[in-house]
């Protein structure tokens, strides 16, 4: 249906977004059942409609990790970084994708890219990665990120601050803050929303009882989120 809408109006933004979401979901479904080539095709088709969406390049990279092609995976990630070099969301998704694929060396490569392109990483970046690793029982890597967080700058409690999945907005006021929550607003970022949906599908499948993502994919370790 959405393709028909785009045939009539190529600039229809809602149709583009809906179609890309469906293609991304289809790519996840195909990857979940081991059809990595089919997943790559869906993700690339989605990119033809929204070439500026970095998460699609990260999805491509995940597939290439499962195909034991880390060089191509890095090239896809590099394209994602080039879209917005200062976007920590993208680096966080890339690092996490590397750890899901049990590729810590590639995760270090991503962090190197982040520090070169986006400047020094805040403590919250490492703490969120540590949390992801601990959930997958990657204790050693999680502890390493906690140590890095201790050595990283802390976010300043003024104006606003973003973490890989959430945005914290602090309202400016001349009065003393009686309660923290009254003057702060947490919102889930776009990539955070996608990450949450993908994490739920990985862990629980969907309403039709599908297996977790890439559980049947050849050469791809099971997701232990």
C-alpha positions as CSV (number, residue, x, y, z in Angstrom):
1,X,0.0,0.0,0.0
2,X,2.7,2.5,1.0
3,X,4.6,1.8,-2.3
4,X,1.5,2.8,-4.2
5,X,1.2,6.0,-2.2
6,X,4.8,6.8,-3.0
7,X,4.2,6.1,-6.7
8,X,1.5,8.8,-6.6
9,X,3.5,11.2,-4.3
10,X,7.2,10.4,-4.0
11,X,7.6,13.0,-1.3
12,X,4.9,11.6,1.0
13,X,6.9,11.5,4.3
14,X,4.5,9.3,6.3
15,X,4.5,6.7,3.4
16,X,8.3,6.8,3.4
17,X,8.5,6.2,7.2
18,X,5.9,3.5,7.2
19,X,7.5,1.6,4.3
20,X,11.0,1.9,5.8
21,X,9.7,0.6,9.1
22,X,8.1,-2.4,7.4
23,X,11.2,-3.2,5.3
24,X,13.3,-3.0,8.5
25,X,11.0,-5.4,10.3
26,X,11.1,-7.7,7.3
27,X,14.9,-7.6,7.4
28,X,14.9,-8.5,11.0
29,X,12.5,-11.3,10.4
30,X,14.6,-12.8,7.6
31,X,17.7,-12.5,9.6
32,X,16.0,-14.2,12.5
33,X,15.5,-17.3,10.4
34,X,18.9,-17.3,8.8
35,X,18.1,-15.6,5.4
36,X,20.9,-13.1,5.7
37,X,20.9,-12.2,2.0
38,X,17.2,-11.5,2.1
39,X,17.7,-9.4,5.2
40,X,20.5,-7.4,3.4
41,X,18.2,-6.8,0.5
42,X,15.4,-5.5,2.7
43,X,17.7,-3.1,4.6
44,X,19.2,-1.8,1.3
45,X,15.7,-1.2,-0.1
46,X,14.8,0.7,3.0
47,X,17.9,2.9,2.5
48,X,16.7,3.9,-1.0
49,X,13.8,5.7,0.7
50,X,15.7,7.1,3.7
51,X,19.4,7.1,3.0
52,X,20.1,9.3,6.0
53,X,19.0,6.7,8.6
54,X,22.1,5.5,10.4
55,X,20.4,2.5,12.1
56,X,19.9,0.9,8.7
57,X,23.7,0.8,8.1
58,X,24.1,-0.7,11.6
59,X,21.6,-3.4,10.7
60,X,23.5,-4.2,7.5
61,X,26.7,-4.4,9.6
62,X,25.0,-6.9,11.9
63,X,24.2,-9.1,8.9
64,X,27.8,-9.0,7.7
65,X,29.1,-10.0,11.1
66,X,26.8,-13.0,10.9
67,X,28.3,-13.8,7.5
68,X,31.8,-13.6,9.0
69,X,32.6,-10.5,6.9
70,X,33.8,-8.0,9.4
71,X,35.6,-5.8,6.9
72,X,32.3,-5.1,5.0
73,X,30.6,-4.6,8.4
74,X,33.0,-1.9,9.3
75,X,32.5,-0.2,6.0
76,X,28.7,-0.1,6.6
77,X,29.3,1.3,10.1
78,X,31.7,3.9,8.7
79,X,28.9,5.1,6.4
80,X,26.6,5.4,9.4
81,X,29.2,7.5,11.3
82,X,29.7,9.8,8.3
83,X,26.0,10.8,8.4
84,X,26.4,12.6,11.7
85,X,29.9,12.2,13.3
86,X,28.8,13.7,16.6
87,X,25.8,11.4,17.1
88,X,26.6,9.1,20.1
89,X,23.4,7.1,19.5
90,X,24.9,5.6,16.3
91,X,28.2,4.7,18.0
92,X,26.4,3.1,20.9
93,X,24.3,0.9,18.6
94,X,27.4,0.0,16.6
95,X,29.4,-1.0,19.7
96,X,26.5,-3.0,21.1
97,X,26.1,-4.8,17.7
98,X,29.8,-5.8,17.9
99,X,29.3,-7.3,21.4
100,X,26.2,-9.1,20.3
101,X,28.3,-10.7,17.6
102,X,31.1,-11.5,20.1
103,X,33.5,-9.2,18.3
104,X,35.2,-7.1,21.0
105,X,38.0,-6.0,18.7
106,X,35.5,-4.4,16.3
107,X,33.8,-2.8,19.3
108,X,37.1,-1.2,20.2
109,X,37.4,0.0,16.6
110,X,34.0,1.7,16.9
111,X,35.0,3.4,20.1
112,X,38.2,4.7,18.5
113,X,36.1,6.1,15.6
114,X,33.8,7.7,18.2
115,X,36.6,9.4,20.1
116,X,38.2,10.7,16.8
117,X,35.0,12.0,15.3
118,X,32.8,12.9,18.2
119,X,35.4,13.9,20.8
120,X,35.7,12.5,24.3
121,X,32.9,10.1,25.3
122,X,30.9,10.9,28.4
123,X,30.6,8.5,31.4
124,X,26.9,7.8,30.5
125,X,28.0,6.3,27.2
126,X,30.2,3.7,28.8
127,X,27.7,3.0,31.6
128,X,24.9,2.3,29.1
129,X,27.3,-0.1,27.3
130,X,28.2,-1.7,30.6
131,X,24.6,-2.3,31.3
132,X,24.1,-4.0,27.9
133,X,27.1,-6.2,28.5
134,X,26.0,-7.2,32.0
135,X,22.5,-8.2,30.7
136,X,24.3,-10.5,28.3
137,X,26.5,-11.8,31.1
138,X,29.6,-10.3,29.4
139,X,30.9,-9.4,32.8
140,X,34.5,-8.7,32.0
141,X,33.6,-6.3,29.2
142,X,31.0,-4.7,31.4
143,X,33.4,-4.1,34.2
144,X,35.9,-2.5,31.7
145,X,33.2,0.0,30.6
146,X,32.5,0.9,34.2
147,X,36.2,1.6,34.7
148,X,36.2,3.8,31.6
149,X,33.1,5.6,32.9
150,X,35.0,6.5,36.1
151,X,37.7,8.1,33.9
152,X,35.3,10.0,31.7
153,X,33.8,13.5,32.1
154,X,30.4,13.7,33.8
155,X,27.4,15.3,32.2
156,X,26.7,18.9,33.4
157,X,23.3,19.2,35.1
158,X,22.4,22.3,33.0
159,X,20.3,22.9,29.8
160,X,20.3,19.3,28.3
161,X,22.1,16.0,28.1
162,X,21.7,13.0,25.8
163,X,22.6,9.4,26.4
164,X,22.5,6.7,23.7
165,X,18.8,5.9,24.3
166,X,17.3,8.9,26.2
167,X,17.3,12.6,26.1
168,X,17.3,14.6,29.4
169,X,15.9,18.1,29.2
170,X,16.3,20.4,32.1
171,X,13.9,23.4,32.3
172,X,15.6,26.7,33.0
173,X,14.2,28.3,36.2
174,X,15.3,31.0,38.6
175,X,13.7,29.2,41.5
176,X,15.4,26.4,43.5
177,X,14.6,23.0,42.2
178,X,12.2,21.5,44.7
179,X,12.0,18.1,42.9
180,X,14.3,16.8,40.2
181,X,11.5,15.2,38.2
182,X,9.4,18.4,38.1
183,X,12.1,20.2,36.1
184,X,13.5,17.3,34.0
185,X,11.9,15.5,31.1
186,X,13.1,12.1,29.9
187,X,12.3,11.3,26.3
188,X,13.2,8.2,24.3
189,X,15.2,9.1,21.2
190,X,14.3,7.7,17.8
191,X,17.2,5.2,17.8
192,X,16.3,4.4,21.4
193,X,12.8,3.5,20.3
194,X,14.1,1.3,17.5
195,X,16.6,-0.4,19.8
196,X,13.9,-1.2,22.4
197,X,11.6,-2.7,19.7
198,X,14.5,-4.7,18.3
199,X,15.5,-5.9,21.7
200,X,12.0,-7.1,22.5
201,X,11.8,-8.9,19.2
202,X,15.2,-10.5,19.9
203,X,14.2,-11.7,23.3
204,X,10.6,-12.7,22.8
205,X,10.1,-13.0,19.1
206,X,6.7,-11.6,18.1
207,X,3.0,-12.5,18.6
208,X,3.3,-15.3,16.1
209,X,6.0,-17.0,18.1
210,X,8.9,-16.4,15.9
211,X,12.4,-17.2,17.1
212,X,14.8,-14.5,18.4
213,X,16.7,-12.6,15.7
214,X,19.5,-14.6,14.1
215,X,18.9,-17.6,16.3
216,X,19.0,-19.7,13.2
217,X,21.5,-17.7,11.2
218,X,24.6,-19.6,10.2
219,X,27.9,-18.6,11.9
220,X,26.1,-16.1,14.1
221,X,26.2,-16.5,17.8
222,X,22.8,-16.4,19.6
223,X,21.7,-13.1,21.0
224,X,22.0,-13.3,24.8
225,X,20.2,-10.1,25.7
